[in-house]
Amino acid sequence: MSEDPADQVHDEEEALDEAILESVLHLFDEGVHPEALEQLAELHPADQADLVSQLDEEVRTELLARFPAETLSQILAYLRDERRLELIEELSSPVLAPALDLADFDIAVDILHELPAERARETLRLMTTAADVAPLLPYADETAGGRMTSAFIALQEDWTVDQALAYLRQTAPTAEQVFYLYVTDRERHLQGVVSLREIVVASPETPVRDLMTPDVVSVRASEDQEEALRSIQRYNFIALPVVDDERRLVGVISVDDIMDVAEEEATEDMFRLAGLDEDESVIRPIGRSLLPRLVWLVVAMTSGFMAAGVVDAFDSTIDRIVAIAVFMPLIAGLGGNAGVQTVTLIVRSMALGELDLRGIRPTLQRELLIGLANGVIIGVLLAVIVFAWKGNAGLAIVAGTAILLNMVTGVTAGVLVPVSLRAVRLDPALASGALLTTFTDILGFFFFLGLATIFADQIA
């Protein structure tokens, strides 16, 4: 089958981009000179950011000093967090401030949050957009307020269409999008939303309140950024208004900003399911990666000791029936696998807003039925294999029953552990790894060894 022409063109463009990047990197290896700067200027800002992140610190420092503020602003917007942190540490406040003036307000806030407090204050003092950026600084990065921008358009409800259009012409707004025009009262309380099209085609004397859609969906600035993500995904919005506790309009989150949140939240959940810190990265300094991993490994070791204690309590049974030791890891492992399947589903459903505390009972019933069905099938299959291998009917029945009980335990823990964590305001993704396997390992060994002890005479 021949390659699609569009795919071929795309591959050729990617190869060309890679060749240009390699060429520019080679030039910079020989120092910062006009030809290298000229080729760098022809690249897309995303490619410029990628290239700058690969340069040696000495070359990068010399290069940054030659960047105009606009170029530096674009590069900062495209850099990953770890690389951006390295970069801004190399920039003085007089160099950084003009670049942040040209950046989106939410990006400027993120960068100021990454700076030491004294340096952040100094940089903010030098910024011409400080009045717009400063109100956004009190909000934590992972809240809706931390993601919003103050570059939005608000019309007053008692204005006419003619007044609204005059306002738009006079202010020449620089908002990222003007498809949504938010309507407020004189105290800035959000009253509704109206589209730009409706304003343009309406009669000049029509009051804005007659055109607006009331009861507009919004998110509080103090709420988690995931709430904003769910609202935009659910209603297919281009932007979402952000209000304070008194429903005053304080900002807007655009869809491109929230897509970054989707990636970050998915990465965070994936990392936490694996016991990694949410800021983990292959470029993160070893010292910062070591402690978070070590903490979870210690928790896992503690869990292992608890499981070992259960095994030790049945050492006489193991001494008497040595064959059961062969199947112990299998019993615990299959229960853990069943639990991981369930906990992954539950954590993801919570992240998407598909599951809340009211839906726990039917969800638990559903997962128990699945766990019971799988447990019966796997239990029977395991019993047949054990009997065929060891020729011991008693051991086969005990192993099959133990795996059934532990798989039911796994799915139960897979539902209840993340739900319990959410109830005490902890991240449900913490339910995996050490916490979940604690249940399946300990109870798996207990079920298997306990049944083996009860039916020792039939097994031996």
LUMKOL-171333 format. One record per residue (C-alpha): y, x, z negated. Coordinates in Angstrom, 1 decimal, m for minus. Layout:
// LUMKOL-171333
       y       x       z
       Y       X       Z
...
***
This chain:
// LUMKOL-171333
       y       x       z
     0.0     0.0     0.0
     3.4     1.4     1.0
     6.1     1.9    m1.6
     8.8    m0.8    m1.8
    12.0     0.6     0.0
    14.1    m0.5    m3.0
    11.8     1.4    m5.4
    12.0     4.4    m3.1
    15.8     4.4    m3.0
    15.8     4.1    m6.8
    13.4     7.0    m7.3
    15.5     9.1    m4.9
    18.7     8.2    m6.8
    17.0     9.2   m10.1
    15.8    12.5    m8.7
    19.4    13.2    m7.4
    20.8    12.4   m10.9
    18.3    14.7   m12.5
    19.1    17.5   m10.0
    22.8    17.1   m10.7
    22.2    17.2   m14.5
    20.1    20.4   m14.1
    22.8    22.0   m11.9
    25.6    21.2   m14.4
    23.5    22.4   m17.3
    22.8    25.7   m15.5
    26.5    26.1   m14.8
    27.3    25.6   m18.5
    24.7    28.2   m19.5
    27.0    30.7   m17.8
    30.0    29.3   m19.6
    32.6    26.6   m19.3
    34.4    27.1   m16.0
    36.1    24.8   m13.4
    33.1    24.2   m11.2
    31.0    22.9   m14.1
    33.9    20.7   m15.3
    34.3    19.3   m11.8
    30.6    18.4   m11.5
    30.6    16.9   m15.0
    33.5    14.6   m14.2
    31.5    13.1   m11.3
    28.7    11.9   m13.6
    28.5     8.5   m15.2
    29.6     8.6   m18.9
    26.0     7.9   m20.0
    24.9    11.0   m18.1
    27.8    13.0   m19.5
    26.8    12.0   m23.0
    23.2    13.0   m22.3
    24.3    16.4   m20.9
    26.7    17.1   m23.7
    24.0    16.4   m26.3
    21.9    19.2   m24.7
    24.5    21.9   m24.7
    24.5    24.7   m27.2
    27.1    24.2   m30.0
    29.3    27.1   m28.9
    29.5    25.8   m25.3
    29.9    22.2   m26.5
    32.8    23.1   m28.9
    34.7    24.8   m26.0
    34.0    21.9   m23.7
    35.2    19.2   m26.1
    38.5    21.0   m26.4
    39.1    20.5   m22.7
    38.1    16.8   m22.5
    40.8    14.2   m22.0
    40.8    11.5   m24.7
    39.5     8.9   m22.3
    36.5    11.0   m21.3
    35.7    11.8   m24.9
    36.0     8.1   m25.8
    33.4     7.1   m23.2
    31.0     9.9   m24.2
    31.2     8.8   m27.9
    30.3     5.3   m26.9
    27.1     6.3   m25.1
    25.8     8.9   m27.6
    23.0     8.1   m29.9
    23.8     8.0   m33.6
    22.3    11.4   m34.6
    23.9    13.2   m31.6
    27.2    11.4   m32.1
    27.3    12.5   m35.8
    26.9    16.1   m34.7
    29.6    15.8   m32.2
    32.3    14.2   m34.4
    31.7    16.8   m37.0
    32.9    19.4   m34.4
    36.1    17.4   m33.6
    39.3    17.7   m35.6
    41.1    14.5   m36.6
    44.0    15.0   m34.1
    41.4    15.3   m31.3
    39.2    12.4   m32.5
    42.0     9.9   m33.2
    43.2     9.5   m29.6
    39.6     9.0   m28.4
    39.0     6.3   m31.0
    42.2     4.6   m29.9
    40.6     4.1   m26.4
    37.2     3.0   m27.7
    36.1    m0.5   m28.5
    37.1    m1.4   m32.0
    33.5    m1.9   m33.2
    32.6     1.6   m32.0
    35.7     3.1   m33.6
    34.7     1.5   m36.9
    31.1     2.8   m36.6
    32.4     6.3   m36.1
    34.9     6.1   m39.0
    32.0     4.9   m41.2
    30.1     8.0   m40.3
    32.9    10.4   m41.4
    33.5    11.6   m45.0
    36.0     9.3   m46.7
    38.9    11.7   m46.7
    38.5    12.6   m43.1
    38.1     8.9   m42.1
    41.4     8.1   m43.8
    43.1    11.0   m42.1
    41.8    10.0   m38.6
    42.8     6.4   m39.2
    46.3     7.4   m40.1
    46.6     9.2   m36.8
    45.3     6.3   m34.7
    47.8     3.9   m32.9
    45.2     1.1   m33.2
    44.9     1.5   m36.9
    46.2    m2.0   m37.5
    43.4    m3.5   m35.5
    40.7    m1.3   m36.7
    41.5    m1.2   m40.5
    40.6    m4.9   m41.1
    37.1    m4.2   m39.8
    36.3    m1.3   m42.0
    35.3    m3.2   m45.2
    32.3    m4.7   m43.5
    29.0    m2.9   m43.7
    27.5    m1.6   m40.4
    24.6    m4.1   m40.5
    26.6    m7.2   m41.1
    28.2    m9.5   m38.5
    31.6    m8.2   m39.6
    30.4    m4.6   m38.9
    29.5    m5.6   m35.4
    32.5    m7.7   m34.4
    35.6    m6.8   m32.6
    39.1    m8.1   m33.2
    39.9    m8.1   m29.5
    39.6   m11.9   m28.9
    41.8   m14.7   m27.7
    42.8   m17.5   m30.1
    44.9   m20.5   m29.1
    46.5   m23.0   m31.6
    45.2   m26.5   m31.5
    48.6   m28.1   m31.2
    49.6   m26.1   m28.1
    49.7   m27.7   m24.7
    47.9   m26.2   m21.7
    51.2   m24.9   m20.4
    51.9   m23.1   m23.7
    48.4   m21.6   m23.7
    48.8   m20.3   m20.2
    52.2   m18.9   m21.1
    50.7   m17.1   m24.1
    47.9   m15.6   m22.0
    50.5   m14.3   m19.4
    52.7   m12.9   m22.2
    50.1   m11.1   m24.2
    47.9   m10.0   m21.2
    44.9    m9.9   m23.5
    42.5    m6.9   m23.4
    39.5    m8.8   m24.8
    36.2    m7.8   m23.4
    35.7   m11.3   m22.1
    38.0   m14.3   m21.7
    35.4   m17.0   m20.8
    35.7   m18.4   m24.3
    39.1   m19.2   m25.8
    38.8   m20.0   m29.5
    41.0   m22.7   m31.0
    42.4   m22.4   m34.5
    44.9   m24.2   m36.7
    48.1   m22.5   m38.0
    46.1   m20.9   m40.9
    43.6   m19.4   m38.4
    40.7   m21.7   m39.4
    38.3   m22.0   m36.5
    38.5   m25.5   m35.0
    36.7   m25.3   m31.7
    36.3   m23.5   m28.4
    37.5   m24.1   m24.9
    36.6   m22.4   m21.6
    39.1   m20.6   m19.5
    38.2   m22.8   m16.6
    39.1   m26.0   m18.5
    42.5   m24.5   m19.4
    43.2   m23.5   m15.8
    42.4   m26.8   m14.2
    43.9   m29.1   m16.9
    47.3   m30.8   m16.7
    50.0   m28.6   m18.2
    51.0   m31.2   m20.8
    47.4   m31.7   m22.1
    47.0   m30.7   m25.8
    44.4   m27.9   m26.3
    42.7   m29.9   m29.0
    41.8   m32.6   m26.4
    39.9   m30.0   m24.3
    38.2   m28.0   m27.0
    34.6   m28.4   m28.1
    34.7   m28.9   m31.9
    32.1   m27.8   m34.5
    31.6   m24.5   m32.6
    28.7   m22.3   m33.7
    29.8   m19.3   m35.7
    28.6   m16.7   m38.1
    30.1   m15.5   m41.4
    31.3   m11.9   m41.4
    29.2   m11.1   m44.5
    25.9   m12.3   m43.0
    23.3    m9.9   m41.7
    23.7    m8.9   m38.0
    20.3   m10.5   m37.3
    21.8   m13.9   m37.9
    24.3   m13.3   m35.1
    21.5   m12.0   m32.9
    19.5   m15.2   m33.5
    22.5   m17.5   m32.7
    23.3   m15.7   m29.5
    19.7   m15.8   m28.4
    19.1   m19.4   m29.4
    22.2   m20.8   m27.7
    22.5   m18.3   m24.9
    26.1   m17.4   m25.7
    28.1   m14.7   m24.1
    30.0   m14.2   m27.4
    29.9   m15.5   m31.0
    32.9   m16.1   m33.2
    32.9   m14.5   m36.7
    34.6   m16.2   m39.6
    35.3   m15.4   m43.2
    34.1   m17.5   m46.2
    37.1   m19.9   m45.7
    36.2   m20.2   m42.0
    39.2   m18.3   m40.7
    38.5   m16.6   m37.4
    38.3   m12.8   m38.0
    36.5   m11.5   m34.9
    34.0   m11.9   m32.1
    30.6   m10.4   m31.3
    29.9   m10.1   m27.6
    26.4   m10.2   m26.1
    26.4    m6.5   m25.1
    27.1    m5.5   m28.7
    24.3    m7.8   m30.0
    21.8    m6.3   m27.5
    22.2    m3.0   m29.4
    21.4    m4.9   m32.5
    18.2    m6.3   m31.0
    17.0    m2.8   m30.2
    18.0    m1.5   m33.6
    16.3    m4.3   m35.5
    13.1    m4.0   m33.4
    13.1    m0.2   m34.0
    13.8    m0.7   m37.7
    10.9    m3.2   m38.1
     8.5    m0.9   m36.1
     9.5     2.1   m38.2
     9.1     0.3   m41.5
     5.8    m1.1   m40.6
     4.7     2.5   m40.2
     6.4     3.6   m43.4
     9.2     5.5   m41.6
    12.9     5.5   m42.6
    15.1     3.3   m40.3
    17.1     6.4   m39.2
    14.1     8.5   m38.3
    14.4    10.4   m35.0
    12.9    13.4   m33.3
    16.3    15.1   m33.4
    16.9    14.4   m37.1
    16.9    17.4   m39.4
    13.6    18.1   m41.0
    15.1    17.9   m44.5
    16.4    14.4   m44.0
    13.0    13.2   m42.6
    10.8    14.8   m45.2
    11.7    12.7   m48.3
    11.4     9.2   m46.9
     8.0    10.0   m45.4
     6.9    11.7   m48.6
     7.8     8.6   m50.7
     5.5     6.4   m48.7
     2.7     8.9   m48.6
     2.9     9.1   m52.4
     2.7     5.3   m52.6
    m0.3     5.4   m50.2
    m1.9     8.0   m52.4
    m1.4     5.9   m55.5
    m3.0     3.0   m53.6
    m5.9     5.3   m52.7
    m6.4     6.3   m56.3
    m6.5     2.6   m57.3
    m9.2     2.0   m54.6
   m11.1     5.1   m55.8
   m11.0     3.6   m59.3
   m12.8     0.5   m58.1
   m15.4     2.7   m56.4
   m15.9     4.8   m59.5
   m16.5     1.6   m61.5
   m19.6     1.0   m59.4
   m20.9     4.5   m59.2
   m24.2     3.5   m60.7
   m24.7     1.0   m57.9
   m23.8     3.6   m55.3
   m26.3     6.1   m56.9
   m29.0     3.5   m56.8
   m28.3     2.2   m53.3
   m26.9     5.2   m51.4
   m26.9     3.3   m48.1
   m24.0     1.1   m49.1
   m21.7     4.2   m49.0
   m22.0     4.2   m45.2
   m20.4     0.8   m44.8
   m17.6     1.0   m47.4
   m14.9     2.4   m45.0
   m15.9    m0.3   m42.4
   m15.5    m3.2   m44.9
   m12.0    m2.0   m46.0
   m10.8    m1.0   m42.6
   m11.6    m4.3   m40.8
    m9.9    m6.2   m43.6
    m6.9    m4.0   m43.2
    m6.8    m4.5   m39.4
    m6.9    m8.2   m39.8
    m4.0    m8.0   m42.3
    m2.0    m5.8   m40.0
    m2.4    m8.3   m37.2
    m1.1   m11.1   m39.4
     1.7    m9.2   m41.1
     3.0    m8.0   m37.7
     3.1   m11.6   m36.5
     4.8   m12.8   m39.7
     7.5   m10.1   m39.8
     8.3   m10.6   m36.1
     8.5   m14.4   m36.6
    10.9   m13.9   m39.5
    13.1   m11.6   m37.5
    13.3   m14.2   m34.7
    14.1   m17.0   m37.1
    10.9   m18.8   m36.2
     9.6   m18.8   m39.7
    11.3   m19.6   m43.0
    10.1   m20.4   m46.5
     9.6   m24.1   m45.6
     7.1   m23.1   m42.9
     4.9   m21.0   m45.1
     2.2   m23.5   m46.0
     1.2   m24.5   m42.4
     1.5   m20.8   m41.3
    m0.8   m19.7   m44.2
    m3.3   m22.5   m43.3
    m3.3   m21.4   m39.7
    m3.8   m17.7   m40.5
    m6.6   m18.6   m43.0
    m8.4   m20.6   m40.4
    m8.1   m17.7   m37.9
    m9.2   m15.2   m40.6
   m12.1   m17.4   m41.6
   m13.3   m17.8   m38.0
   m13.0   m14.1   m37.3
   m14.6   m13.2   m40.6
   m17.6   m15.4   m39.8
   m18.1   m14.0   m36.3
   m17.6   m10.3   m37.4
   m19.6   m10.9   m40.6
   m22.6   m12.2   m38.6
   m22.3    m9.4   m36.0
   m22.1    m6.8   m38.8
   m25.1    m8.3   m40.6
   m27.2    m8.2   m37.4
   m26.2    m4.5   m36.8
   m26.9    m3.5   m40.4
   m30.3    m5.2   m40.4
   m31.2    m3.6   m37.0
   m30.0    m0.2   m38.3
   m31.3    m0.2   m41.9
   m34.0    m2.9   m41.7
   m32.6    m4.3   m45.0
   m31.9    m8.0   m45.0
   m30.2    m8.0   m48.5
   m27.8    m5.2   m47.5
   m27.1    m7.0   m44.2
   m26.2   m10.3   m46.0
   m24.0    m8.5   m48.6
   m22.1    m6.5   m45.9
   m21.5    m9.6   m43.8
   m20.3   m11.6   m46.7
   m18.0    m8.8   m48.0
   m16.4    m8.4   m44.6
   m15.8   m12.2   m44.4
   m14.1   m12.2   m47.8
   m12.0    m9.1   m47.1
   m10.8   m10.4   m43.7
    m9.6   m13.7   m45.4
    m7.9   m11.5   m48.0
    m6.2    m9.5   m45.3
    m4.7   m12.5   m43.5
    m3.7   m14.0   m46.8
    m1.9   m10.8   m47.9
    m0.4   m10.6   m44.4
     1.4   m13.9   m45.0
     2.2   m13.8   m48.7
     3.4   m10.2   m49.0
     6.2   m10.3   m46.4
     7.2   m13.7   m47.6
     7.4   m12.5   m51.2
     9.5    m9.6   m50.1
    11.9   m11.8   m48.2
    12.1   m14.1   m51.3
    13.4   m11.1   m53.4
    15.7   m10.1   m50.6
    13.7    m7.0   m49.4
    12.8    m6.2   m45.8
     9.5    m8.0   m45.0
     8.6    m5.0   m42.7
     7.9    m3.1   m45.9
     4.7    m5.3   m46.2
     2.7    m3.0   m44.0
     1.1     0.4   m44.7
     0.6     1.2   m48.4
     1.4    m2.3   m49.7
    m1.0    m4.2   m47.4
    m3.8    m1.7   m47.5
    m3.7    m1.7   m51.3
    m5.0    m5.3   m51.2
    m7.6    m4.8   m48.5
    m8.9    m1.5   m49.8
    m9.2    m2.5   m53.4
   m10.6    m6.0   m52.8
   m12.8    m4.8   m49.9
   m14.5    m2.3   m52.1
   m14.7    m4.8   m55.0
   m16.3    m7.5   m52.8
   m18.8    m5.2   m51.3
   m19.8    m3.2   m54.3
   m19.7    m6.2   m56.6
   m22.0    m8.2   m54.4
   m24.2    m5.1   m54.0
   m24.4    m4.8   m57.8
   m25.3    m8.5   m58.2
   m28.0    m8.4   m55.5
   m29.1    m4.8   m56.2
   m32.7    m5.9   m56.7
   m32.8    m7.6   m53.2
   m31.2    m4.5   m51.6
   m33.0    m1.7   m53.2
***
